[in-house]
Structures are given as C-alpha cells and as structure tokens.
Amino acid sequence: MKDWFNEFLMVLTYSKRTQLAIVLGLVGYFLILGWGHYQLSDFELSGSMSSFSELIKQKLLQRYDKVALACLVSFWGTAIAFYKKDRKHFFS
C-alpha cells in the first residue's frame, strides 16, 4: 500500500499536465459559482411576476451549480487521463 501511495505522489509531482488540470478544475468551479452568484445578486422581477423572482433565481443558481460541477468533473477526468499516460511514461 505504501508503494502505491509513493508512486502516486511521484507521478503527481512530476506531471505538470495533471497538476494544471486539477488546478484549472478547481479554479473554474469556484469562478463559475462566483460568477453565477454575482449575476443573480440583483435579480428582481417587477409587476405580476415579482412573486416568482426567488423561484427563478434558485433555478438559475442550480444551473450554474450544474455547469460548475461539470467543469470540475471534466477537468478531473482529464487529469486522470494525463495521470495514466504519465504513469505509463515514467514506469515503462
């Protein structure tokens, strides 16, 4: 078990592509969430639709959450693919 962990850390340390994909996934996730909250911070409807304002805002925030999660998962999937390629490169 210890050898596997050391191997994982070594490949992660030397694989700049994997590191970049992990960091971009995290940064993209938080940027998309922040952008969504910023865009919807002053969201208000007027007139007869004002009662639906909070409901629509929550639905739009859920979409931003889904997009942010998709960004995170796709970048981490890319990081896993890069990790596998670099592991094969380092240990073959």
C-alpha positions as CSV (number, residue, x, y, z in Angstrom):
1,M,0.0,0.0,0.0
2,K,2.8,2.4,0.8
3,D,4.5,1.8,-2.5
4,W,1.3,2.7,-4.4
5,F,1.0,6.0,-2.5
6,N,4.6,6.9,-3.1
7,E,4.2,6.1,-6.8
8,F,1.0,8.2,-6.9
9,L,2.8,11.2,-5.3
10,M,5.8,10.8,-7.5
11,V,3.8,10.8,-10.7
12,L,1.6,13.7,-9.4
13,T,4.7,15.7,-8.5
14,Y,6.4,15.3,-11.9
15,S,3.3,15.6,-14.1
16,K,2.7,19.3,-14.8
17,R,-0.3,18.5,-17.0
18,T,-2.1,16.6,-14.3
19,Q,-1.4,19.4,-11.8
20,L,-2.6,22.0,-14.2
21,A,-5.8,20.1,-15.0
22,I,-6.6,19.7,-11.2
23,V,-6.0,23.4,-10.5
24,L,-8.0,24.6,-13.6
25,G,-10.9,22.4,-12.5
26,L,-10.9,23.9,-9.0
27,V,-10.5,27.5,-10.3
28,G,-13.2,27.0,-12.9
29,Y,-15.6,25.6,-10.4
30,F,-15.2,28.5,-8.0
31,L,-15.2,31.1,-10.7
32,I,-18.4,29.8,-12.3
33,L,-20.1,29.6,-8.9
34,G,-19.0,33.1,-8.1
35,W,-20.0,34.5,-11.5
36,G,-23.4,32.9,-11.1
37,H,-24.0,34.4,-7.7
38,Y,-22.7,37.8,-8.9
39,Q,-25.0,37.8,-12.0
40,L,-28.1,36.9,-9.9
41,S,-27.4,39.1,-6.9
42,D,-29.6,41.9,-8.2
43,F,-32.1,39.7,-10.0
44,E,-35.6,41.1,-9.4
45,L,-38.8,40.9,-11.5
46,S,-41.5,43.5,-11.3
47,G,-45.2,43.5,-11.7
48,S,-47.2,40.3,-11.6
49,M,-44.0,38.2,-11.9
50,S,-42.4,39.5,-8.8
51,S,-43.6,36.6,-6.7
52,F,-41.7,34.2,-9.0
53,S,-38.4,36.1,-8.6
54,E,-36.9,34.0,-5.9
55,L,-38.0,30.7,-7.6
56,I,-36.5,31.7,-10.9
57,K,-33.3,32.8,-9.1
58,Q,-33.0,29.5,-7.4
59,K,-33.5,27.6,-10.7
60,L,-30.8,29.6,-12.4
61,L,-28.4,29.1,-9.5
62,Q,-29.0,25.4,-9.8
63,R,-28.0,25.6,-13.4
64,Y,-24.8,27.5,-12.5
65,D,-24.1,24.7,-9.9
66,K,-24.5,22.0,-12.6
67,V,-22.2,23.8,-15.1
68,A,-19.6,24.4,-12.4
69,L,-19.8,20.7,-11.4
70,A,-19.5,19.6,-15.0
71,C,-16.4,21.8,-15.4
72,L,-14.8,20.3,-12.3
73,V,-15.6,16.7,-13.3
74,S,-14.4,17.2,-16.8
75,F,-11.1,18.7,-15.8
76,W,-10.6,16.0,-13.2
77,G,-11.4,13.4,-15.8
78,T,-8.7,15.0,-18.0
79,A,-6.3,15.0,-15.0
80,I,-6.9,11.2,-14.5
81,A,-6.2,10.6,-18.2
82,F,-3.0,12.6,-18.0
83,Y,-2.0,10.8,-14.8
84,K,-2.4,7.4,-16.5
85,K,-0.4,8.5,-19.5
86,D,2.4,10.0,-17.4
87,R,2.5,7.0,-15.1
88,K,2.9,4.7,-18.1
89,H,5.6,7.0,-19.4
90,F,7.5,7.2,-16.1
91,F,7.3,3.4,-15.3
92,S,7.7,1.8,-18.7
